[in-house]
Amino acid sequence: MRPYTAILIIPTGIGAAIGGYAGDALPVAKTLAQVVDRLITHPNVMNGAMLYWNIPNALYVEGYGLDRFAAGEWGLRPVHYNKIGLLLDQGIEADLRLRQLQAVDAARATLGISVTDYVITDAPLNIELRLTDGASWGTIGNPDSLLRAADTLINKVGANAIAVVARFSNEVDSEADRNYRLGKGVDPIAGAEAVISHLIVREFQIPCAHAPAFLPPPLDINLSPRSAAEEIGYTFLPSVLVGLNKAPQFIVKDKHNYISEPNDIWASQVDAVIVPATACGSSAILTLSQKCLIVTIEENETLSQVPSQPLGVKSLQVNSYLEAVGVIAAHKAGVNPSALTSTIASLNLLNI
């Protein structure tokens, strides 16, 4: 019997009630991982700044790579570990840069993570943040500098995964930042973070994740527990390094050196996808809806307002992730979920 594989998607930067903050979807991932054989998810779900959780059967896949995987263009190859290269924005001040390097030393010494070396970009990345209709996004002032640094880490240092730390201004939209810290707004930097990792993954087809560099914010007595993981240290790197440590490598069929291996994972092997009910517009959902069960979560409200029905995506909507766990367990067991309720209908005779 082949492994049961599910994908947990919570898009970044759209104010998801669960998963829109600092690793607050980790409990969902931990629970789903108990009822599936393989859980594929992405950094927005797994990254909790200084907090993280090692889930042995979870695969940490960057968003652009996840889209290519869903389209059947890329596969996933599980690994025992990666050699992580650290890419630092030249715009990070010396003291704040030292904090990042000390976090890496701690991860190497305490967790045994392999970080090969670090490179500083040859120009400040100049990240600019944007909010449009409540969703966050951003731009990179010097994308070529980012790509040159990644190329050095890959082709000269031998890294096969990249952790990026870019300097983000502490002068973010004050109202948006305040709402986020109170647990009722959009993460103002999440969209820009996605732009950074997407660019590297698209160019080099290797795992990548991003951690922002900020000066420590002032203490806030009203801080939301969902945002608190980002307030307990000087760096957000630990969860990124843990995620990248065993992130699967991407397989690109068109590459001349592609050779199939038994443990490779392709989109045709995905059994189910779990996604917020109002966030069904991604290319991954549109593609996978033709191949597997789509479970949408009503109570995980977002600002995107893209439900499945107008898109022609057939889905099974449930109220909560707790219900979704039951649906996935039934699906894996080959049991129609409706058989677990009192409302199962009788069959109708078809006149053919």
Beta strands, then each sheet from edge to edge (+ up, - down):
strand 1: 5-8
strand 2: 38-41
strand 3: 58-60
strand 4: 74-77
strand 5: 84-88
strand 6: 115-120
strand 7: 127-132
strand 8: 135-140
strand 9: 161-167
strand 10: 208-213
strand 11: 249-252
strand 12: 272-276
strand 13: 293-297
strand 14: 316-318
sheet 1: 3+ 2+ 1+ 12+ 13+ 14+
sheet 2: 4+ 11-
sheet 3: 6+ 5+ 9+ 10+
sheet 4: 7+ 8-
end
